[in-house]
Amino acid sequence: MERPTSQEWGDVLAMLMQVQHTLSASVDSGVVEDHDQHVLGLPSGVEGAAPGGARIEAALYAVMCARHLVQQAVQGKELPGVPILERAQKNLAIAGGYVATVWTTELNQQVNRRPR
C-alpha cells in the first residue's frame, strides 16, 4: 500500500472538519436524536448552546481529537495555545466521560424499570 499523498491528507482533514461542523450543528439545534440520550446537566459541546444528546457530543469531542492529531501528524504544526497532545487528551477524556455517563444513565433506567 502506498503512502497517502498530501492531497489525500487534506481531504481527510476537510472531511473531519465537515463531520465536526455537522455534529456541532446538531448540538446547536438542541434536538436530541431518537437513539441518543439526553442527560440533564451535561455541558454542551458548543458554548451557549442547549445541551444535545450525549452520544453526539461524545462524537464531537472524539472527532476534534482525531482532527488535531492528524493535523499535527501530517503538517507538523502546533495550533496556537495549548499543545496538540494536551488538547487531544482532553477531548478524548471528555468523549469518554460522555460515553460513561450515558451508559450509567441507561443502566440506571433499566434497573428502575425492573419489577421489584
ZIURFEN-V939409 format. One record per residue. N is the residue number from 1. SS is DSSP state (helix for helix, strand for strand, loop for the rest). OMEGA is omega in degrees with one decimal (* if undefined). Layout:
BEGIN
n: {N/N}
ss: {SS/SS}
omega: {OMEGA/OMEGA}
END
This chain:
BEGIN
n: {1/2/3/4/5/6/7/8/9/10/11/12/13/14/15/16/17/18/19/20/21/22/23/24/25/26/27/28/29/30/31/32/33/34/35/36/37/38/39/40/41/42/43/44/45/46/47/48/49/50/51/52/53/54/55/56/57/58/59/60/61/62/63/64/65/66/67/68/69/70/71/72/73/74/75/76/77/78/79/80/81/82/83/84/85/86/87/88/89/90/91/92/93/94/95/96/97/98/99/100/101/102/103/104/105/106/107/108/109/110/111/112/113/114/115/116}
ss: {loop/loop/loop/loop/loop/helix/helix/helix/helix/helix/helix/helix/helix/helix/helix/helix/helix/helix/helix/helix/helix/helix/helix/helix/helix/helix/helix/helix/helix/loop/loop/loop/loop/loop/loop/loop/loop/loop/loop/loop/loop/loop/loop/loop/loop/loop/loop/loop/loop/loop/loop/loop/loop/helix/helix/helix/helix/helix/helix/helix/helix/helix/helix/helix/helix/helix/helix/helix/helix/helix/helix/helix/helix/helix/helix/loop/loop/loop/loop/loop/loop/loop/loop/helix/helix/helix/helix/helix/helix/helix/helix/helix/helix/helix/helix/helix/helix/helix/helix/helix/helix/helix/helix/helix/helix/helix/helix/helix/helix/helix/helix/helix/helix/loop/loop/loop}
omega: {-177.9/176.3/178.7/178.1/177.4/176.9/178.1/176.4/176.3/177.8/178.1/179.7/178.4/179.2/177.7/176.7/178.7/177.2/178.6/178.9/-179.9/178.6/178.1/178.5/177.6/178.3/179.6/-177.0/-178.3/-179.6/177.8/-179.8/-174.3/-175.1/176.3/-176.7/175.7/-179.2/-178.2/176.8/177.2/178.1/178.6/175.9/-179.5/-175.5/176.2/-179.2/176.2/178.3/178.0/178.4/-174.9/-179.4/178.3/-179.7/175.9/179.4/179.0/-179.4/178.5/179.0/177.0/178.0/-178.7/-179.1/179.9/-179.5/178.8/-179.2/-179.9/-177.8/-174.0/-178.4/178.8/-176.3/169.3/170.9/178.5/177.2/-175.6/178.4/-176.1/-176.1/176.2/177.8/-177.7/179.4/-179.7/-178.7/178.4/177.3/178.2/178.5/177.9/177.3/176.9/-179.4/179.5/-179.4/-179.8/177.8/179.6/178.9/-179.1/176.6/177.6/178.0/179.0/179.1/-179.1/179.4/-178.7/175.9/-177.9/*}
END
